[in-house]
């Protein structure tokens, strides 16, 4: 029963993380490219202020619940949950050391002016965004696989 509860939390938290990053990659990032640069910088800065605590919490829950699931299981489920936790850690590291430093620059640009190489820097932000989205989605898929396998075993 305890493992099922942990699995449910891991499923929920990795799903929320993948969904949030997926929405950002498929809707927000293309919208950034469709509006004037000044609008993007202002909106990006405001969005990151709101996203900071929410996304940090989502990443922490995904990492910790997947790790707890790895500890509470054995065999292949342990490997799947451990890999999901590692992928969620990668999402965090890419965010912390890739996107966040660029977000800090964007905040400055929003009140001053972007540098001549701003397009290259923004492309780097988008590349980091894709990496963290893919790793979060992969973590979610691993947890889905684990949960479906355990459900199938209970059904038989």
VMD Tcl script that draws the C-alpha trace (Angstrom):
set ca {
  {0.00 0.00 0.00}
  {2.80 2.44 0.92}
  {4.62 1.72 -2.36}
  {1.41 2.34 -4.33}
  {1.02 5.72 -2.63}
  {4.63 6.61 -3.45}
  {4.11 5.42 -7.03}
  {1.03 7.63 -7.30}
  {2.95 10.63 -6.04}
  {5.82 9.91 -8.45}
  {3.34 9.58 -11.31}
  {1.63 12.84 -10.38}
  {4.80 14.85 -9.80}
  {6.68 13.67 -12.89}
  {3.52 14.21 -14.94}
  {3.11 17.74 -13.65}
  {6.76 18.50 -14.35}
  {6.62 17.08 -17.87}
  {3.32 18.85 -18.50}
  {4.58 22.22 -17.31}
  {7.78 21.99 -19.35}
  {5.86 20.57 -22.32}
  {3.37 23.44 -22.26}
  {6.23 25.91 -22.09}
  {8.06 24.28 -25.00}
  {5.02 23.93 -27.25}
  {3.15 27.13 -26.42}
  {5.14 29.71 -24.48}
  {8.49 29.47 -26.29}
  {6.95 29.78 -29.78}
  {4.90 32.74 -28.53}
  {8.13 34.39 -27.33}
  {9.36 34.18 -30.93}
  {6.12 35.62 -32.33}
  {6.07 38.88 -30.37}
  {8.39 41.91 -30.45}
  {11.58 41.47 -28.45}
  {10.58 44.09 -25.84}
  {7.33 42.21 -25.16}
  {9.18 38.91 -24.86}
  {11.72 40.31 -22.41}
  {9.08 41.90 -20.20}
  {6.82 38.83 -20.23}
  {9.74 36.41 -19.84}
  {10.95 38.28 -16.75}
  {7.50 38.32 -15.17}
  {6.88 34.68 -16.01}
  {10.17 33.55 -14.48}
  {9.35 35.35 -11.21}
  {6.13 33.36 -11.00}
  {7.63 30.11 -12.29}
  {10.60 30.03 -9.94}
  {8.96 28.64 -6.78}
  {6.41 26.52 -8.67}
  {8.91 24.77 -10.93}
  {11.49 24.28 -8.17}
  {8.83 22.57 -6.09}
  {7.70 20.42 -9.03}
  {11.28 19.36 -9.79}
  {11.98 18.56 -6.12}
  {8.80 16.48 -5.83}
  {9.59 14.60 -9.04}
  {13.13 13.83 -7.88}
  {12.21 12.86 -4.32}
  {9.10 10.81 -5.10}
  {10.89 8.88 -7.85}
  {13.83 8.30 -5.55}
  {11.52 7.13 -2.75}
  {9.91 4.76 -5.24}
  {13.32 3.39 -6.21}
  {14.13 2.79 -2.54}
  {10.80 1.08 -1.88}
  {10.96 -1.33 -4.84}
  {13.30 -4.00 -6.19}
  {14.42 -5.29 -9.56}
  {13.34 -3.57 -12.75}
  {10.93 -1.16 -10.99}
  {13.85 0.09 -8.90}
  {15.89 0.72 -12.04}
  {13.01 2.53 -13.75}
  {12.30 4.71 -10.72}
  {16.00 5.43 -10.18}
  {16.41 6.41 -13.82}
  {13.32 8.65 -13.58}
  {14.78 10.35 -10.53}
  {18.11 10.85 -12.32}
  {16.32 12.36 -15.32}
  {14.41 14.75 -13.05}
  {17.77 15.75 -11.53}
  {19.06 16.46 -15.04}
  {16.01 18.67 -15.65}
  {16.85 20.55 -12.47}
  {20.55 20.92 -13.33}
  {19.82 22.12 -16.87}
  {17.35 24.63 -15.46}
  {19.66 25.82 -12.68}
  {22.86 26.08 -14.70}
  {21.44 26.67 -18.19}
  {18.13 28.53 -18.15}
  {18.36 30.44 -14.85}
  {21.59 32.33 -15.68}
  {20.05 33.39 -18.99}
  {16.83 34.38 -17.18}
  {18.95 36.67 -15.00}
  {20.38 38.33 -18.11}
  {16.89 38.70 -19.59}
  {15.73 40.53 -16.45}
  {18.51 43.08 -16.98}
  {17.76 43.40 -20.70}
  {14.10 44.09 -19.93}
  {15.05 47.33 -18.16}
  {18.11 48.25 -20.24}
  {18.80 46.89 -23.72}
  {19.73 43.48 -25.05}
  {23.33 42.96 -26.21}
  {24.16 42.52 -29.91}
  {24.40 38.71 -29.46}
  {21.00 38.43 -27.71}
  {19.52 36.19 -30.42}
  {22.25 33.59 -29.88}
  {21.73 33.72 -26.10}
  {17.97 33.31 -26.50}
  {18.54 30.33 -28.83}
  {20.73 28.78 -26.12}
  {17.89 29.30 -23.61}
  {15.52 27.50 -26.00}
  {17.99 24.61 -26.45}
  {18.23 24.22 -22.67}
  {14.44 24.37 -22.51}
  {14.14 21.50 -24.98}
  {16.66 19.38 -23.05}
  {14.89 19.84 -19.73}
  {11.52 19.16 -21.35}
  {12.74 15.92 -22.93}
  {14.35 14.71 -19.70}
  {11.19 15.50 -17.70}
  {9.04 13.71 -20.29}
  {11.36 10.68 -20.23}
  {11.13 10.56 -16.41}
  {7.33 10.64 -16.65}
  {7.32 7.87 -19.27}
  {9.50 5.68 -17.05}
  {7.13 6.13 -14.11}
  {4.14 5.39 -16.36}
  {5.88 2.20 -17.50}
  {6.60 1.19 -13.91}
  {3.02 1.83 -12.77}
  {1.51 -0.01 -15.76}
  {3.79 -2.99 -15.19}
  {2.89 -3.18 -11.51}
  {-0.82 -2.85 -12.33}
  {-0.53 -5.65 -14.88}
  {1.15 -7.88 -12.27}
  {-1.66 -7.21 -9.77}
  {-4.30 -7.98 -12.43}
  {-2.80 -11.42 -13.16}
}
mol new
graphics top color blue
foreach p $ca { graphics top sphere $p radius 0.5 }
foreach p [lrange $ca 0 end-1] q [lrange $ca 1 end] { graphics top cylinder $p $q radius 0.2 }
display resetview
